[in-house]
Amino acid sequence: MTPDELEDNLLEVKAVEIEYRDAKNEAKARATKWAFSLLVASLVTALVTAAVSAAISNGGLLNGKTVITTPAATPTEAS
């Protein structure tokens, strides 16, 4: 091989490696974007859940009405 052919061959190999690396980086970027979207969605879900839970426990969503979750005790008859 002449020095020019050798240089051309090395440049072709480098070009192929760069194309492969770029394709791999693009795939990683898509996966990172998807993962970040899931992270944001989970954060929003947690905040909405906490806000709704706080509003319910403070009576904010019930318009001041109290919800009794346990049945009231009834007096028993004396024998």
ROZAPA-36314 format. One record per atom (N, C-alpha, C): residue number from 1; atom name; x, y, z. Coordinates in steps of 0.001 Angstrom, whole numbers, plus 500000, padded with zeros to 6 digits. Each point is the difference from the previous one (the first is absolute). Last residue first. Layout:
<nodes>
<node NUM 'CA' <X Y Z>>
...
</nodes>
This chain:
<nodes>
<node 79 'N' <420485 496418 580456>>
<node 79 'CA' <499202 498801 500282>>
<node 79 'C' <499405 500067 501350>>
<node 78 'N' <501326 503944 496299>>
<node 78 'CA' <500395 499424 501284>>
<node 78 'C' <499090 498811 500280>>
<node 77 'N' <501461 501853 495078>>
<node 77 'CA' <498929 499972 501000>>
<node 77 'C' <500503 499349 501271>>
<node 76 'N' <503191 502778 496562>>
<node 76 'CA' <499401 498674 500186>>
<node 76 'C' <498956 500083 501081>>
<node 75 'N' <501877 503881 496360>>
<node 75 'CA' <499917 499568 501415>>
<node 75 'C' <499341 498612 500078>>
<node 74 'N' <502959 501523 495804>>
<node 74 'CA' <498614 500089 500468>>
<node 74 'C' <499964 499524 501438>>
<node 73 'N' <503926 502296 496518>>
<node 73 'CA' <499663 498985 501005>>
<node 73 'C' <498551 500210 500448>>
<node 72 'N' <501805 501267 495028>>
<node 72 'CA' <499866 500541 501356>>
<node 72 'C' <499609 498873 500959>>
<node 71 'N' <502979 499217 495467>>
<node 71 'CA' <498601 500117 500481>>
<node 71 'C' <499972 500497 501445>>
<node 70 'N' <503852 501453 496528>>
<node 70 'CA' <499694 498883 500886>>
<node 70 'C' <498571 500141 500484>>
<node 69 'N' <501868 503223 497110>>
<node 69 'CA' <500399 498755 499370>>
<node 69 'C' <499735 498791 500884>>
<node 68 'N' <498073 505216 499006>>
<node 68 'CA' <500294 499071 501088>>
<node 68 'C' <500314 498656 499364>>
<node 67 'N' <500236 505335 498296>>
<node 67 'CA' <499699 498634 499626>>
<node 67 'C' <500401 499106 501156>>
<node 66 'N' <498570 505467 499357>>
<node 66 'CA' <500844 498999 500631>>
<node 66 'C' <499545 498617 499559>>
<node 65 'N' <499760 505137 497584>>
<node 65 'CA' <499259 498879 500573>>
<node 65 'C' <500981 498990 500571>>
<node 64 'N' <501131 504108 497508>>
<node 64 'CA' <499776 500152 501429>>
<node 64 'C' <499251 498866 500648>>
<node 63 'N' <501237 499968 495313>>
<node 63 'CA' <499194 501195 500268>>
<node 63 'C' <499622 500113 501468>>
<node 62 'N' <503044 496782 497760>>
<node 62 'CA' <498692 499533 500470>>
<node 62 'C' <499073 501151 500339>>
<node 61 'N' <504708 500189 498653>>
<node 61 'CA' <499227 499497 498867>>
<node 61 'C' <498595 499559 500406>>
<node 60 'N' <503067 501726 503284>>
<node 60 'CA' <499943 500959 498906>>
<node 60 'C' <499159 499528 498832>>
<node 59 'N' <501388 497963 504436>>
<node 59 'CA' <498611 500294 499679>>
<node 59 'C' <499838 500945 498841>>
<node 58 'N' <504048 497843 501930>>
<node 58 'CA' <499659 501308 500576>>
<node 58 'C' <498564 500397 499705>>
<node 57 'N' <501806 495940 498268>>
<node 57 'CA' <500124 499901 501453>>
<node 57 'C' <499684 501323 500689>>
<node 56 'N' <499971 499807 495242>>
<node 56 'CA' <498934 499153 500550>>
<node 56 'C' <500081 499962 501520>>
<node 55 'N' <503375 502283 497670>>
<node 55 'CA' <498732 500707 499865>>
<node 55 'C' <498856 499187 500592>>
<node 54 'N' <504282 498071 499830>>
<node 54 'CA' <499965 501087 500980>>
<node 54 'C' <498678 500742 499940>>
<node 53 'N' <500730 496646 496793>>
<node 53 'CA' <499904 499404 501327>>
<node 53 'C' <499918 501075 501080>>
<node 52 'N' <500772 501357 495595>>
<node 52 'CA' <498628 499503 500155>>
<node 52 'C' <499809 499390 501380>>
<node 51 'N' <504327 501418 498904>>
<node 51 'CA' <499097 501146 500083>>
<node 51 'C' <498555 499561 500201>>
<node 50 'N' <503323 496684 499291>>
<node 50 'CA' <500179 500650 501309>>
<node 50 'C' <499041 501171 500166>>
<node 49 'N' <500079 497840 495825>>
<node 49 'CA' <499471 499096 501024>>
<node 49 'C' <500103 500622 501384>>
<node 48 'N' <501981 502288 496427>>
<node 48 'CA' <498533 500058 499887>>
<node 48 'C' <499360 499114 501069>>
<node 47 'N' <504683 499874 499671>>
<node 47 'CA' <499541 501295 500510>>
<node 47 'C' <498482 500127 499936>>
<node 46 'N' <502020 496119 498191>>
<node 46 'CA' <500184 500034 501450>>
<node 46 'C' <499497 501313 500586>>
<node 45 'N' <499986 499546 495313>>
<node 45 'CA' <499020 499102 500605>>
<node 45 'C' <500096 500022 501520>>
<node 44 'N' <503235 502361 497542>>
<node 44 'CA' <498703 500671 499913>>
<node 44 'C' <498920 499144 500653>>
<node 43 'N' <504232 498075 499649>>
<node 43 'CA' <500029 501113 500946>>
<node 43 'C' <498670 500737 500009>>
<node 42 'N' <500635 496582 496846>>
<node 42 'CA' <499854 499437 501344>>
<node 42 'C' <500016 501090 501065>>
<node 41 'N' <500734 501276 495513>>
<node 41 'CA' <498630 499512 500174>>
<node 41 'C' <499791 499416 501396>>
<node 40 'N' <504339 501328 498773>>
<node 40 'CA' <499137 501168 500177>>
<node 40 'C' <498552 499563 500231>>
<node 39 'N' <503064 496617 498988>>
<node 39 'CA' <500317 500589 501298>>
<node 39 'C' <499107 501197 500285>>
<node 38 'N' <499747 497968 495758>>
<node 38 'CA' <499382 499160 501028>>
<node 38 'C' <500251 500554 501401>>
<node 37 'N' <502124 502144 496432>>
<node 37 'CA' <498549 500219 499917>>
<node 37 'C' <499263 499166 501042>>
<node 36 'N' <504604 499352 499534>>
<node 36 'CA' <499730 501277 500652>>
<node 36 'C' <498509 500315 499956>>
<node 35 'N' <501471 496184 497711>>
<node 35 'CA' <500119 499794 501441>>
<node 35 'C' <499709 501300 500758>>
<node 34 'N' <500135 500190 495284>>
<node 34 'CA' <498849 499201 500442>>
<node 34 'C' <500022 499819 501516>>
<node 33 'N' <503694 502077 498043>>
<node 33 'CA' <498830 500875 499899>>
<node 33 'C' <498745 499279 500493>>
<node 32 'N' <503954 497505 499683>>
<node 32 'CA' <500090 500968 501096>>
<node 32 'C' <498795 500932 500000>>
<node 31 'N' <500445 496955 496448>>
<node 31 'CA' <499680 499288 501236>>
<node 31 'C' <500036 500945 501196>>
<node 30 'N' <501320 501711 495826>>
<node 30 'CA' <498563 499689 499988>>
<node 30 'C' <499586 499303 501292>>
<node 29 'N' <504575 500817 499403>>
<node 29 'CA' <499287 501264 500206>>
<node 29 'C' <498490 499774 500009>>
<node 28 'N' <502845 496371 498957>>
<node 28 'CA' <500076 500338 501426>>
<node 28 'C' <499233 501280 500306>>
<node 27 'N' <500396 498754 495522>>
<node 27 'CA' <499123 499050 500698>>
<node 27 'C' <500007 500279 501504>>
<node 26 'N' <502945 502475 497358>>
<node 26 'CA' <498620 500401 499720>>
<node 26 'C' <499011 499076 500697>>
<node 25 'N' <504572 498929 500231>>
<node 25 'CA' <499697 501174 500826>>
<node 25 'C' <498577 500495 499762>>
<node 24 'N' <501614 496485 497298>>
<node 24 'CA' <499845 499536 501382>>
<node 24 'C' <499637 501158 500925>>
<node 23 'N' <501023 500993 495550>>
<node 23 'CA' <498723 499275 500063>>
<node 23 'C' <499729 499517 501423>>
<node 22 'N' <504152 502030 499178>>
<node 22 'CA' <498919 500977 499912>>
<node 22 'C' <498630 499327 500097>>
<node 21 'N' <503836 497243 499821>>
<node 21 'CA' <499943 500719 501277>>
<node 21 'C' <498857 501006 500005>>
<node 20 'N' <500898 497737 495986>>
<node 20 'CA' <499466 499069 500990>>
<node 20 'C' <499835 500698 501348>>
<node 19 'N' <502086 502423 496574>>
<node 19 'CA' <498578 499801 499690>>
<node 19 'C' <499346 499078 501020>>
<node 18 'N' <504650 500577 500317>>
<node 18 'CA' <499300 501234 500393>>
<node 18 'C' <498508 499874 499719>>
<node 17 'N' <502790 496508 498588>>
<node 17 'CA' <499924 500025 501458>>
<node 17 'C' <499251 501231 500490>>
<node 16 'N' <500869 499648 495394>>
<node 16 'CA' <499014 498993 500400>>
<node 16 'C' <499836 499993 501512>>
<node 15 'N' <503348 502751 498235>>
<node 15 'CA' <498679 500516 499625>>
<node 15 'C' <498902 499033 500425>>
<node 14 'N' <504508 498681 500558>>
<node 14 'CA' <499622 501037 500965>>
<node 14 'C' <498610 500548 499708>>
<node 13 'N' <501802 496972 496934>>
<node 13 'CA' <499697 499309 501257>>
<node 13 'C' <499564 501003 501056>>
<node 12 'N' <501466 501721 495918>>
<node 12 'CA' <498715 499318 499835>>
<node 12 'C' <499591 499287 501282>>
<node 11 'N' <504248 502010 499851>>
<node 11 'CA' <498946 501016 500032>>
<node 11 'C' <498616 499380 499842>>
<node 10 'N' <503773 497219 499558>>
<node 10 'CA' <499843 500440 501392>>
<node 10 'C' <498893 501042 500125>>
<node 9 'N' <501144 498570 495661>>
<node 9 'CA' <499378 498903 500740>>
<node 9 'C' <499756 500403 501461>>
<node 8 'N' <502387 502968 497241>>
<node 8 'CA' <498591 499950 499602>>
<node 8 'C' <499239 498924 500777>>
<node 7 'N' <504658 500248 500610>>
<node 7 'CA' <499341 501162 500612>>
<node 7 'C' <498510 500018 499661>>
<node 6 'N' <502624 496742 497939>>
<node 6 'CA' <499922 499728 501429>>
<node 6 'C' <499279 501135 500726>>
<node 5 'N' <500976 500526 495465>>
<node 5 'CA' <498939 499002 500177>>
<node 5 'C' <499800 499686 501476>>
<node 4 'N' <503572 502842 498897>>
<node 4 'CA' <498713 500659 499719>>
<node 4 'C' <498836 499037 500188>>
<node 3 'N' <504455 498354 500418>>
<node 3 'CA' <499618 500864 501131>>
<node 3 'C' <498661 500709 499777>>
<node 2 'N' <500642 495355 497546>>
<node 2 'CA' <500740 501264 499980>>
<node 2 'C' <499569 500842 501195>>
<node 1 'N' <500083 494542 499594>>
<node 1 'CA' <499147 501185 500000>>
<node 1 'C' <500892 501239 500000>>
</nodes>
